[in-house]
Amino acid sequence: MSTLTATEEEPRTTPARPAYRVTGRRVLASEWAKLWSLRSTWITLGLGLLFLVAFGLISASRYKSGIDSGNLDRDFADSTAVSLSLFGTNFAQLALGVLGVLVTAGEYSTGMIRSTLAAVPRRLPVLWSKAAVFGLVALAVGTLGGFVAFLIGSGIVSGTPAAMSLSHAGVLRSLLGAGLYLGLVGVIGTALGALLRSVAGGISVLVAALMLIPGLISLLPSSWRDDISPYLPSNAGESMFALTHDSTSLSPGAGLLVFLCWTALTLAGAAYRLTRTDV
């Protein structure tokens, strides 16, 4: 007599996979790592800081030499230590804005955006994280450059009518406003890169908005120009860090509000395209 012995098969077990969750903090950490892994980040941030400090010191030195020689240029007649030190803001904004475009549009040109969005399927956290990370970096660079330029520049113009110190009314607000302006320019550049998905296109629109359009507006009749000009991005941003204001410019608070609206509009356009179209 034979007996059949049934052997019970042991259930197959698969190794447990670690559960990774996409969280806002992890997306921010990822974008932070990607930003600093690029050589262009270090170069362009260095150029932005150099432009801000170097042009500020050059303008302060030129003012000082004009005062000493008695042949001061008419354009420098009403200058202050703040306006001289922040003279390089217009140049620094191009470097930081261009880097903002590269942060997002660069991923589209290399195809890396597919991997990024595969890891973060909801998409929008990628945009917010890129804008937040680079905006804070641009804010830090702009603020640092503004204070360095002012501290050195105020020493250069010491003993002249333009001399000022940090304790003067409005100086601290102007320096912080310049840093905030450059930080928001970086956010706008990031949004333009995501909206247009082209490095060349994003840079072109950024330069046109900040530098070309204000010049074209000057060709309009004065009644139209006075109504439109204060609300342009560059002019509204300039009022954020200008030490003095007149009837043709916005107050610092109004300028900040207008520039925030431009920033939000650009981000909204980028968010809409990111969620509605394929990469």
DOVEX-627139 format. One line per field, with one value per residue: residue number from 1; residue in three letters; x, y, z of N, C-alpha, C in turn. Coordinates in nm, 2 decimals. Each point is the difference from the previous one (the first is absolute). Layout:
BEGIN
k <- NUM,...
r <- Ala,...
n.east <- X,...
n.north <- Y,...
n.up <- Z,...
ca.east <- X,...
ca.north <- Y,...
ca.up <- Z,...
c.east <- X,...
c.north <- Y,...
c.up <- Z,...
This chain:
BEGIN
k <- 1,2,3,4,5,6,7,8,9,10,11,12,13,14,15,16,17,18,19,20,21,22,23,24,25,26,27,28,29,30,31,32,33,34,35,36,37,38,39,40,41,42,43,44,45,46,47,48,49,50,51,52,53,54,55,56,57,58,59,60,61,62,63,64,65,66,67,68,69,70,71,72,73,74,75,76,77,78,79,80,81,82,83,84,85,86,87,88,89,90,91,92,93,94,95,96,97,98,99,100,101,102,103,104,105,106,107,108,109,110,111,112,113,114,115,116,117,118,119,120,121,122,123,124,125,126,127,128,129,130,131,132,133,134,135,136,137,138,139,140,141,142,143,144,145,146,147,148,149,150,151,152,153,154,155,156,157,158,159,160,161,162,163,164,165,166,167,168,169,170,171,172,173,174,175,176,177,178,179,180,181,182,183,184,185,186,187,188,189,190,191,192,193,194,195,196,197,198,199,200,201,202,203,204,205,206,207,208,209,210,211,212,213,214,215,216,217,218,219,220,221,222,223,224,225,226,227,228,229,230,231,232,233,234,235,236,237,238,239,240,241,242,243,244,245,246,247,248,249,250,251,252,253,254,255,256,257,258,259,260,261,262,263,264,265,266,267,268,269,270,271,272,273,274,275,276,277,278,279
r <- Met,Ser,Thr,Leu,Thr,Ala,Thr,Glu,Glu,Glu,Pro,Arg,Thr,Thr,Pro,Ala,Arg,Pro,Ala,Tyr,Arg,Val,Thr,Gly,Arg,Arg,Val,Leu,Ala,Ser,Glu,Trp,Ala,Lys,Leu,Trp,Ser,Leu,Arg,Ser,Thr,Trp,Ile,Thr,Leu,Gly,Leu,Gly,Leu,Leu,Phe,Leu,Val,Ala,Phe,Gly,Leu,Ile,Ser,Ala,Ser,Arg,Tyr,Lys,Ser,Gly,Ile,Asp,Ser,Gly,Asn,Leu,Asp,Arg,Asp,Phe,Ala,Asp,Ser,Thr,Ala,Val,Ser,Leu,Ser,Leu,Phe,Gly,Thr,Asn,Phe,Ala,Gln,Leu,Ala,Leu,Gly,Val,Leu,Gly,Val,Leu,Val,Thr,Ala,Gly,Glu,Tyr,Ser,Thr,Gly,Met,Ile,Arg,Ser,Thr,Leu,Ala,Ala,Val,Pro,Arg,Arg,Leu,Pro,Val,Leu,Trp,Ser,Lys,Ala,Ala,Val,Phe,Gly,Leu,Val,Ala,Leu,Ala,Val,Gly,Thr,Leu,Gly,Gly,Phe,Val,Ala,Phe,Leu,Ile,Gly,Ser,Gly,Ile,Val,Ser,Gly,Thr,Pro,Ala,Ala,Met,Ser,Leu,Ser,His,Ala,Gly,Val,Leu,Arg,Ser,Leu,Leu,Gly,Ala,Gly,Leu,Tyr,Leu,Gly,Leu,Val,Gly,Val,Ile,Gly,Thr,Ala,Leu,Gly,Ala,Leu,Leu,Arg,Ser,Val,Ala,Gly,Gly,Ile,Ser,Val,Leu,Val,Ala,Ala,Leu,Met,Leu,Ile,Pro,Gly,Leu,Ile,Ser,Leu,Leu,Pro,Ser,Ser,Trp,Arg,Asp,Asp,Ile,Ser,Pro,Tyr,Leu,Pro,Ser,Asn,Ala,Gly,Glu,Ser,Met,Phe,Ala,Leu,Thr,His,Asp,Ser,Thr,Ser,Leu,Ser,Pro,Gly,Ala,Gly,Leu,Leu,Val,Phe,Leu,Cys,Trp,Thr,Ala,Leu,Thr,Leu,Ala,Gly,Ala,Ala,Tyr,Arg,Leu,Thr,Arg,Thr,Asp,Val
n.east <- 0.09,-0.04,0.07,-0.09,0.12,-0.09,0.08,-0.01,-0.04,0.12,-0.08,0.00,0.11,-0.05,0.12,-0.02,-0.07,0.09,-0.09,0.02,-0.01,-0.07,0.09,-0.06,0.04,-0.04,-0.10,-0.02,0.02,-0.09,-0.08,0.02,0.00,-0.11,-0.05,0.05,-0.06,-0.06,0.10,-0.10,-0.05,0.12,0.01,-0.13,-0.01,0.12,-0.05,-0.11,0.07,0.08,-0.11,-0.07,0.11,0.05,-0.12,-0.04,0.11,-0.02,-0.14,0.03,0.10,-0.09,-0.09,0.08,0.04,-0.13,-0.03,0.11,-0.03,-0.12,0.00,-0.10,-0.02,-0.08,0.02,0.11,-0.06,-0.11,0.11,-0.03,0.05,-0.13,-0.03,0.11,-0.02,-0.13,0.10,0.07,-0.12,0.01,0.12,-0.01,-0.11,0.08,0.10,-0.07,-0.05,0.12,0.06,-0.10,0.01,0.13,-0.05,-0.09,0.03,0.11,-0.09,-0.07,0.11,0.03,-0.13,0.08,-0.08,0.02,0.13,0.01,-0.08,0.08,0.10,-0.05,-0.09,-0.01,0.13,-0.11,0.01,0.02,-0.11,-0.08,0.06,0.00,-0.13,-0.03,0.06,-0.03,-0.13,0.01,0.06,-0.09,-0.10,0.07,0.02,-0.13,-0.05,0.07,-0.02,-0.13,0.00,0.06,-0.08,-0.10,0.04,0.04,-0.11,-0.06,0.10,-0.03,-0.13,0.07,-0.07,-0.08,-0.07,0.06,0.08,-0.01,-0.07,0.01,0.04,0.04,-0.10,-0.05,0.12,-0.03,-0.11,0.09,0.09,-0.09,-0.05,0.13,0.03,-0.11,0.03,0.13,-0.04,-0.09,0.10,0.07,-0.10,0.00,0.14,-0.01,-0.10,0.08,0.10,-0.08,-0.03,0.12,0.06,0.05,0.13,0.01,-0.11,0.04,0.13,-0.05,-0.09,0.09,0.09,-0.10,-0.04,0.13,0.03,-0.05,-0.10,0.07,0.10,-0.08,-0.03,0.13,-0.03,-0.07,-0.12,0.04,-0.12,0.03,0.12,-0.06,-0.10,0.08,0.09,-0.07,-0.09,0.10,0.03,0.09,-0.09,-0.09,0.09,0.04,-0.13,0.02,0.10,-0.09,0.10,-0.01,-0.11,-0.06,-0.06,0.11,0.03,0.00,-0.08,0.08,-0.10,-0.04,0.13,0.02,-0.12,0.04,0.12,-0.06,-0.08,0.11,0.06,-0.12,-0.01,0.13,-0.01,-0.11,0.06,0.11,-0.08,-0.07,0.11,0.06,-0.12,-0.01,0.13,0.04,0.09
n.north <- -0.12,0.09,0.09,0.09,0.05,0.08,0.06,0.07,0.06,0.05,0.09,0.04,0.05,0.12,0.03,0.05,0.08,0.08,0.05,0.05,0.10,0.05,0.07,0.10,-0.05,-0.12,0.05,0.08,-0.11,-0.06,0.11,0.00,-0.13,0.00,0.10,-0.06,-0.10,0.12,-0.01,0.00,-0.07,-0.06,-0.02,-0.03,-0.07,-0.05,-0.01,-0.05,-0.07,-0.04,-0.02,-0.06,-0.07,-0.06,0.00,-0.05,-0.07,-0.04,0.00,-0.06,-0.07,-0.02,-0.02,-0.08,-0.05,0.00,-0.04,-0.08,-0.04,0.00,-0.11,0.01,-0.12,0.06,-0.12,0.04,0.11,-0.08,-0.05,-0.11,-0.03,0.00,0.11,0.05,-0.04,0.03,0.08,-0.10,0.05,0.10,-0.01,0.00,0.08,0.04,0.01,0.05,0.09,0.01,0.00,0.08,0.05,-0.01,0.04,0.06,0.09,0.01,-0.03,0.10,0.08,-0.05,0.02,0.06,0.09,-0.10,-0.02,0.13,0.01,-0.09,0.07,0.11,-0.10,0.06,0.01,0.05,-0.10,-0.05,0.06,-0.03,-0.12,0.00,0.06,-0.08,-0.11,0.02,0.03,-0.09,-0.07,0.04,-0.02,-0.12,-0.04,0.04,-0.05,-0.10,0.00,0.03,-0.08,-0.10,0.02,0.00,-0.10,-0.06,0.02,-0.02,-0.09,-0.04,0.01,-0.05,0.09,-0.07,0.08,-0.10,0.04,-0.12,-0.04,-0.12,0.09,0.05,0.09,-0.12,0.01,-0.05,0.07,0.09,-0.03,-0.01,0.11,0.04,-0.06,0.05,0.12,-0.02,-0.02,0.10,0.07,-0.06,0.03,0.13,0.00,-0.06,0.09,0.10,-0.06,-0.02,0.13,0.04,-0.06,0.12,-0.04,-0.01,-0.06,-0.07,0.00,-0.03,-0.07,-0.06,0.00,-0.05,-0.08,-0.03,-0.01,-0.08,-0.06,0.02,-0.04,-0.10,-0.02,0.03,-0.08,-0.05,0.05,0.12,0.03,-0.07,0.06,0.11,-0.05,-0.04,0.10,0.06,-0.06,0.04,-0.13,0.05,0.08,-0.09,-0.09,0.10,0.02,-0.13,0.04,0.09,0.09,0.07,0.06,0.01,0.09,-0.03,-0.03,-0.13,-0.01,-0.02,0.02,0.11,0.04,-0.04,0.06,0.10,0.00,-0.02,0.10,0.06,-0.02,0.03,0.10,0.02,-0.01,0.07,0.08,0.00,0.02,0.09,0.04,0.00,0.03,0.08,0.01,-0.08,-0.07
n.up <- 0.00,-0.09,0.05,-0.04,-0.01,0.04,-0.08,0.10,-0.10,0.02,0.05,-0.12,0.05,-0.03,-0.02,0.12,-0.08,0.02,0.08,-0.12,0.08,-0.10,0.07,0.05,0.12,-0.04,-0.05,0.11,0.08,-0.08,0.00,0.13,0.00,-0.08,0.08,0.12,-0.07,-0.04,-0.08,-0.08,0.10,0.02,-0.13,-0.02,0.11,-0.03,-0.12,0.05,0.09,-0.10,-0.09,0.10,0.04,-0.11,-0.06,0.11,0.01,-0.13,0.02,0.12,-0.06,-0.10,0.09,0.07,-0.11,-0.04,0.13,0.00,-0.12,0.06,-0.06,0.08,-0.05,-0.09,-0.06,0.06,-0.05,-0.01,-0.03,0.05,0.12,0.02,-0.07,0.05,0.12,-0.03,-0.05,0.05,0.06,-0.10,0.03,0.13,-0.03,-0.10,0.08,0.10,-0.08,-0.07,0.12,0.04,-0.12,0.02,0.12,-0.07,-0.09,0.08,0.09,-0.06,0.00,0.12,0.02,0.09,-0.06,-0.09,0.03,0.00,-0.11,-0.04,0.06,-0.06,0.00,0.12,-0.04,0.05,0.09,-0.12,-0.06,0.10,0.00,-0.14,0.00,0.10,-0.05,-0.13,0.03,0.09,-0.09,-0.10,0.09,0.04,-0.12,-0.03,0.12,-0.01,-0.13,0.03,0.11,-0.07,-0.11,0.08,0.08,-0.12,-0.07,0.12,0.01,-0.12,0.02,0.10,0.06,-0.08,-0.08,-0.06,0.10,0.03,0.10,0.06,0.09,-0.12,0.00,-0.01,0.06,0.12,-0.01,-0.04,0.09,0.09,-0.04,-0.02,0.12,0.05,-0.06,0.03,0.12,-0.01,-0.04,0.10,0.08,-0.04,0.01,0.12,0.02,-0.06,0.07,0.11,-0.01,-0.04,0.10,0.00,0.00,-0.13,0.00,0.11,-0.05,-0.12,0.05,0.07,-0.10,-0.08,0.10,0.03,-0.13,-0.09,0.06,0.12,-0.08,-0.04,0.13,0.00,-0.10,0.10,-0.03,0.05,-0.04,-0.11,-0.03,0.05,-0.08,-0.10,-0.01,0.10,-0.09,-0.08,-0.02,-0.09,-0.04,0.00,-0.05,-0.09,0.00,0.00,-0.08,-0.07,0.03,-0.12,0.01,-0.12,-0.06,-0.07,0.13,0.02,0.10,0.09,0.08,-0.08,0.00,0.13,0.02,-0.08,0.06,0.12,-0.05,-0.04,0.12,0.06,-0.09,0.00,0.13,0.00,-0.09,0.07,0.11,-0.07,-0.06,0.12,0.04,-0.10,-0.01,-0.09,0.06
ca.east <- -0.09,0.08,-0.06,0.05,0.03,-0.02,0.09,-0.06,0.09,0.01,-0.04,0.11,0.00,0.08,0.06,-0.08,0.06,-0.02,-0.11,0.05,-0.11,0.04,-0.04,0.06,0.14,0.09,0.01,0.09,0.14,0.04,0.02,0.12,0.11,0.02,0.05,0.14,0.08,0.03,0.10,-0.05,-0.05,0.11,0.06,-0.09,-0.02,0.12,-0.01,-0.10,0.06,0.10,-0.06,-0.06,0.10,0.09,-0.06,-0.03,0.13,0.04,-0.08,0.04,0.13,-0.02,-0.06,0.11,0.10,-0.07,0.00,0.13,0.05,-0.09,-0.06,-0.10,-0.10,-0.13,-0.08,0.03,-0.02,-0.09,0.03,0.03,0.08,-0.08,-0.02,0.13,0.03,-0.09,0.01,0.01,-0.11,-0.06,0.09,-0.02,-0.13,0.01,0.07,-0.08,-0.12,0.04,0.02,-0.13,-0.05,0.08,-0.04,-0.12,0.01,0.11,-0.04,-0.07,0.09,0.07,-0.09,0.00,-0.13,-0.08,0.03,-0.04,-0.15,-0.03,0.02,-0.10,-0.11,-0.09,0.06,0.01,0.11,0.13,0.01,0.01,0.12,0.10,-0.01,0.03,0.14,0.08,-0.03,0.07,0.14,0.02,-0.02,0.12,0.11,-0.03,0.01,0.15,0.06,-0.04,0.07,0.15,0.02,-0.03,0.10,0.12,-0.03,-0.02,0.13,0.06,-0.06,0.00,0.04,-0.07,-0.14,-0.07,0.04,-0.11,0.03,-0.11,-0.10,-0.09,-0.14,-0.03,0.12,-0.02,-0.12,0.04,0.09,-0.08,-0.09,0.07,0.02,-0.13,-0.02,0.08,-0.06,-0.12,0.05,0.04,-0.12,-0.06,0.08,-0.04,-0.13,0.00,0.06,-0.10,-0.11,0.04,0.07,0.11,0.10,0.01,-0.13,-0.02,0.09,-0.05,-0.12,0.05,0.07,-0.10,-0.09,0.08,0.09,-0.04,-0.13,0.01,0.05,-0.10,-0.11,0.04,-0.04,-0.15,-0.03,0.03,-0.12,-0.01,0.12,0.00,-0.10,0.04,0.14,0.03,-0.05,0.08,0.08,0.12,-0.03,-0.06,0.11,0.09,-0.06,0.02,0.13,0.04,0.00,-0.10,-0.11,-0.07,-0.14,0.00,0.04,-0.09,0.06,0.07,-0.10,-0.08,0.09,0.00,-0.12,-0.01,0.10,-0.05,-0.11,0.07,0.06,-0.11,-0.05,0.09,-0.01,-0.12,0.01,0.08,-0.07,-0.10,0.05,0.06,-0.11,-0.08,0.07,0.10,0.14
ca.north <- 0.12,0.13,0.12,0.12,0.11,0.13,0.10,0.13,0.10,0.12,0.12,0.09,0.13,0.10,0.10,0.12,0.12,0.11,0.09,0.14,0.10,0.13,0.10,0.13,0.02,-0.08,0.07,0.11,-0.05,-0.05,0.11,0.06,-0.08,0.02,0.14,0.02,-0.09,0.05,0.10,0.13,0.06,0.07,0.11,0.11,0.07,0.08,0.11,0.09,0.07,0.09,0.12,0.09,0.07,0.08,0.12,0.09,0.06,0.08,0.12,0.07,0.06,0.11,0.12,0.06,0.07,0.12,0.10,0.04,0.09,0.11,-0.02,-0.11,-0.02,0.04,-0.12,-0.04,0.11,-0.03,-0.14,-0.03,-0.12,-0.11,-0.01,-0.03,-0.14,-0.09,0.02,-0.12,-0.09,-0.03,-0.10,-0.12,-0.06,-0.08,-0.13,-0.08,-0.04,-0.10,-0.12,-0.05,-0.06,-0.12,-0.10,-0.08,-0.03,-0.09,-0.14,-0.04,-0.01,-0.13,-0.11,-0.05,0.03,-0.12,-0.07,0.08,-0.01,-0.14,-0.02,0.09,0.00,0.11,0.10,0.14,0.01,0.02,0.14,0.08,-0.02,0.06,0.15,0.03,-0.02,0.10,0.13,0.03,0.01,0.13,0.10,0.01,0.06,0.14,0.07,0.00,0.09,0.14,0.05,0.02,0.12,0.12,0.02,0.05,0.12,0.11,0.04,0.08,0.14,0.07,0.14,0.07,0.01,-0.12,-0.09,-0.05,-0.12,-0.09,0.06,0.10,-0.05,-0.07,-0.07,-0.14,-0.04,0.00,-0.12,-0.12,0.00,-0.04,-0.15,-0.06,0.01,-0.09,-0.14,-0.02,-0.01,-0.15,-0.08,0.02,-0.08,-0.14,-0.02,0.01,-0.12,-0.10,0.04,0.00,-0.13,0.03,0.09,0.12,0.07,0.05,0.11,0.11,0.06,0.07,0.12,0.10,0.05,0.08,0.10,0.06,0.06,0.13,0.09,0.02,0.08,0.15,0.06,0.03,0.13,0.01,-0.04,-0.15,-0.05,0.03,-0.09,-0.14,-0.03,-0.04,-0.13,-0.09,-0.07,0.06,0.13,-0.03,-0.05,0.10,0.07,-0.08,0.03,0.14,0.07,0.10,-0.02,0.12,-0.02,-0.09,-0.13,-0.06,-0.02,-0.13,-0.10,-0.02,-0.07,-0.14,-0.06,-0.02,-0.10,-0.13,-0.04,-0.05,-0.13,-0.10,-0.02,-0.08,-0.13,-0.06,-0.05,-0.12,-0.11,-0.05,-0.08,-0.12,-0.09,-0.02,-0.05,-0.10,0.04
ca.up <- 0.00,-0.01,0.05,-0.07,0.10,-0.06,0.06,-0.01,-0.06,0.08,-0.08,-0.05,0.05,-0.07,0.09,0.01,-0.06,0.08,-0.06,-0.01,-0.03,-0.05,0.09,-0.04,0.04,-0.09,-0.13,0.03,0.01,-0.13,-0.08,0.06,-0.04,-0.15,-0.03,0.03,-0.08,-0.13,0.00,-0.04,0.12,0.07,-0.09,-0.02,0.13,0.02,-0.09,0.06,0.12,-0.05,-0.06,0.10,0.09,-0.08,-0.06,0.11,0.04,-0.11,0.00,0.11,-0.03,-0.10,0.07,0.08,-0.08,-0.05,0.11,0.03,-0.11,-0.03,-0.13,0.03,-0.10,0.04,0.04,0.14,0.09,0.11,0.05,0.14,0.01,-0.03,-0.14,-0.06,0.03,-0.07,-0.14,-0.07,0.01,-0.13,-0.06,0.08,-0.03,-0.12,0.03,0.09,-0.08,-0.10,0.07,0.03,-0.12,-0.02,0.10,-0.05,-0.14,-0.03,0.01,-0.12,-0.12,0.02,0.02,0.14,0.06,0.00,0.13,0.11,0.02,0.03,0.14,0.07,-0.10,0.02,-0.08,0.06,0.10,-0.06,-0.03,0.12,0.06,-0.08,0.02,0.14,0.03,-0.07,0.05,0.12,-0.03,-0.06,0.11,0.09,-0.08,-0.02,0.12,0.04,-0.09,0.03,0.12,-0.02,-0.08,0.08,0.10,-0.06,-0.08,0.09,0.04,-0.12,-0.02,0.13,0.00,-0.12,0.02,-0.02,0.11,0.09,0.08,0.01,0.09,-0.07,-0.03,-0.13,-0.06,0.02,-0.08,-0.14,-0.03,0.01,-0.12,-0.12,0.01,-0.03,-0.14,-0.08,0.03,-0.08,-0.14,-0.02,-0.01,-0.14,-0.10,0.01,-0.05,-0.14,-0.06,0.00,-0.09,-0.14,-0.02,-0.10,0.07,-0.08,0.01,0.13,0.02,-0.09,0.06,0.13,-0.04,-0.06,0.11,0.09,-0.05,-0.13,0.01,0.06,-0.10,-0.11,0.06,0.00,-0.13,0.01,0.05,0.15,0.08,0.01,0.06,0.15,0.06,-0.02,0.04,0.14,0.03,-0.07,0.10,0.04,0.07,0.13,0.08,0.04,0.11,0.12,0.07,-0.01,0.13,-0.01,-0.10,-0.05,-0.05,-0.11,0.05,0.10,0.14,0.02,0.02,-0.12,-0.10,0.04,-0.03,-0.15,-0.05,0.04,-0.10,-0.12,0.03,0.01,-0.13,-0.07,0.06,-0.04,-0.14,0.00,0.06,-0.09,-0.11,0.05,0.03,-0.11,-0.12,0.02,-0.01
c.east <- 0.09,-0.08,0.05,0.02,-0.01,0.09,-0.06,0.10,0.00,-0.03,0.12,-0.02,0.09,0.05,-0.08,0.08,-0.02,-0.09,0.06,-0.12,0.06,-0.06,0.06,0.14,0.09,0.01,0.09,0.15,0.06,0.04,0.13,0.12,0.03,0.06,0.15,0.09,0.05,0.11,-0.05,-0.06,0.10,0.05,-0.10,-0.03,0.12,0.00,-0.10,0.05,0.11,-0.05,-0.05,0.10,0.09,-0.05,-0.04,0.13,0.05,-0.07,0.04,0.13,-0.01,-0.06,0.10,0.10,-0.06,-0.01,0.13,0.05,-0.09,-0.07,-0.09,-0.09,-0.14,-0.09,0.03,-0.03,-0.08,0.03,0.02,0.08,-0.08,-0.02,0.13,0.03,-0.08,-0.01,0.00,-0.11,-0.06,0.09,-0.01,-0.13,0.01,0.07,-0.09,-0.13,0.03,0.02,-0.13,-0.06,0.07,-0.04,-0.11,0.01,0.11,-0.04,-0.09,0.09,0.08,-0.09,-0.01,-0.14,-0.09,0.02,-0.05,-0.15,-0.04,0.01,-0.11,-0.11,-0.10,0.04,0.02,0.10,0.14,0.02,0.02,0.13,0.12,0.00,0.04,0.15,0.09,-0.03,0.07,0.15,0.03,-0.02,0.12,0.11,-0.02,0.02,0.15,0.07,-0.03,0.07,0.15,0.03,-0.02,0.10,0.14,-0.02,-0.02,0.13,0.07,-0.05,-0.01,0.05,-0.06,-0.15,-0.08,0.02,-0.13,0.05,-0.12,-0.11,-0.09,-0.13,-0.01,0.11,-0.02,-0.11,0.04,0.09,-0.08,-0.09,0.07,0.02,-0.13,-0.04,0.07,-0.05,-0.12,0.03,0.04,-0.13,-0.07,0.07,-0.04,-0.13,0.00,0.06,-0.10,-0.12,0.04,0.08,0.12,0.09,0.00,-0.13,-0.02,0.09,-0.04,-0.12,0.05,0.06,-0.09,-0.08,0.07,0.07,-0.06,-0.14,0.00,0.05,-0.10,-0.12,0.03,-0.04,-0.15,-0.02,0.01,-0.12,-0.01,0.12,0.00,-0.10,0.05,0.14,0.02,-0.04,0.08,0.09,0.12,-0.02,-0.06,0.10,0.09,-0.06,0.01,0.13,0.05,-0.01,-0.11,-0.10,-0.06,-0.14,-0.01,0.04,-0.09,0.08,0.07,-0.11,-0.08,0.09,0.01,-0.12,-0.02,0.10,-0.04,-0.11,0.06,0.05,-0.10,-0.06,0.09,0.00,-0.13,0.00,0.09,-0.07,-0.11,0.06,0.06,-0.10,-0.08,0.06,0.10,0.14,0.07
c.north <- 0.12,0.11,0.12,0.11,0.13,0.10,0.14,0.10,0.13,0.12,0.08,0.14,0.09,0.10,0.13,0.12,0.12,0.10,0.14,0.09,0.13,0.11,0.14,0.02,-0.08,0.07,0.12,-0.04,-0.04,0.12,0.08,-0.07,0.02,0.14,0.01,-0.10,0.05,0.11,0.14,0.08,0.09,0.11,0.12,0.07,0.08,0.13,0.10,0.08,0.10,0.12,0.10,0.08,0.09,0.12,0.10,0.08,0.10,0.13,0.09,0.07,0.11,0.12,0.07,0.08,0.12,0.11,0.06,0.10,0.12,-0.01,-0.12,-0.02,0.03,-0.11,-0.04,0.11,-0.03,-0.14,-0.01,-0.13,-0.12,-0.02,-0.04,-0.15,-0.10,0.02,-0.13,-0.10,-0.04,-0.11,-0.13,-0.07,-0.09,-0.14,-0.09,-0.05,-0.10,-0.14,-0.06,-0.07,-0.13,-0.11,-0.09,-0.03,-0.09,-0.15,-0.05,-0.02,-0.13,-0.12,-0.05,0.03,-0.12,-0.08,0.08,-0.02,-0.15,-0.03,0.08,0.01,0.12,0.13,0.14,0.01,0.03,0.15,0.09,-0.02,0.06,0.15,0.04,-0.01,0.11,0.14,0.03,0.01,0.14,0.11,0.02,0.07,0.15,0.08,0.01,0.10,0.14,0.05,0.02,0.12,0.13,0.03,0.05,0.13,0.12,0.05,0.09,0.14,0.07,0.14,0.08,0.01,-0.13,-0.10,-0.04,-0.12,-0.08,0.06,0.10,-0.06,-0.05,-0.08,-0.15,-0.05,-0.01,-0.12,-0.13,-0.01,-0.04,-0.15,-0.07,0.01,-0.10,-0.15,-0.02,-0.01,-0.14,-0.09,0.02,-0.07,-0.14,-0.03,0.01,-0.12,-0.11,0.03,-0.02,-0.13,0.02,0.10,0.14,0.08,0.06,0.12,0.12,0.08,0.07,0.13,0.11,0.06,0.10,0.12,0.07,0.07,0.14,0.11,0.03,0.09,0.15,0.06,0.04,0.15,0.01,-0.04,-0.15,-0.05,0.01,-0.10,-0.14,-0.03,-0.05,-0.15,-0.11,-0.08,0.06,0.13,-0.03,-0.06,0.10,0.09,-0.07,0.04,0.14,0.07,0.11,-0.03,0.13,-0.04,-0.10,-0.14,-0.05,0.01,-0.14,-0.11,-0.03,-0.07,-0.14,-0.08,-0.02,-0.10,-0.14,-0.05,-0.05,-0.13,-0.11,-0.03,-0.10,-0.15,-0.07,-0.05,-0.13,-0.12,-0.05,-0.08,-0.13,-0.10,-0.04,-0.06,-0.11,0.06,-0.05
c.up <- 0.00,0.05,-0.07,0.11,-0.07,0.07,-0.03,-0.05,0.09,-0.09,-0.04,0.06,-0.08,0.09,0.01,-0.05,0.09,-0.06,0.00,-0.04,-0.05,0.09,-0.05,0.04,-0.09,-0.14,0.01,0.00,-0.14,-0.09,0.05,-0.05,-0.15,-0.03,0.02,-0.07,-0.14,0.01,-0.04,0.12,0.07,-0.08,-0.01,0.13,0.03,-0.09,0.05,0.11,-0.04,-0.06,0.10,0.08,-0.09,-0.06,0.11,0.05,-0.11,0.00,0.12,-0.02,-0.10,0.06,0.09,-0.08,-0.06,0.10,0.02,-0.11,-0.03,-0.13,0.01,-0.12,0.04,0.05,0.14,0.10,0.12,0.06,0.15,0.01,-0.03,-0.15,-0.08,0.03,-0.07,-0.15,-0.08,0.00,-0.13,-0.07,0.07,-0.03,-0.12,0.03,0.08,-0.08,-0.10,0.07,0.04,-0.12,-0.02,0.10,-0.05,-0.15,-0.03,0.01,-0.12,-0.12,0.01,0.01,0.14,0.07,0.00,0.13,0.12,0.02,0.02,0.15,0.08,-0.10,0.01,-0.07,0.07,0.11,-0.06,-0.03,0.13,0.07,-0.07,0.03,0.14,0.02,-0.07,0.05,0.13,-0.02,-0.06,0.10,0.08,-0.08,-0.02,0.12,0.04,-0.09,0.03,0.12,-0.02,-0.08,0.08,0.10,-0.05,-0.07,0.09,0.06,-0.11,0.00,0.14,-0.01,-0.12,0.03,-0.01,0.12,0.08,0.08,0.01,0.09,-0.06,-0.04,-0.14,-0.06,0.02,-0.09,-0.15,-0.03,0.01,-0.12,-0.12,0.00,-0.03,-0.15,-0.08,0.03,-0.09,-0.15,-0.03,-0.01,-0.14,-0.11,0.01,-0.06,-0.15,-0.07,-0.01,-0.10,-0.15,-0.04,-0.10,0.07,-0.08,0.01,0.13,0.03,-0.08,0.07,0.13,-0.03,-0.05,0.11,0.09,-0.06,-0.13,0.01,0.06,-0.10,-0.11,0.06,-0.01,-0.13,-0.01,0.04,0.15,0.08,0.02,0.08,0.15,0.07,0.00,0.06,0.14,0.03,-0.08,0.10,0.05,0.08,0.14,0.09,0.05,0.12,0.13,0.08,-0.02,0.13,0.00,-0.11,-0.04,-0.05,-0.11,0.03,0.11,0.14,0.01,0.02,-0.12,-0.11,0.03,-0.04,-0.15,-0.05,0.04,-0.09,-0.13,0.02,0.01,-0.13,-0.08,0.06,-0.04,-0.14,-0.01,0.06,-0.09,-0.11,0.05,0.03,-0.12,-0.13,0.04,-0.01,-0.12
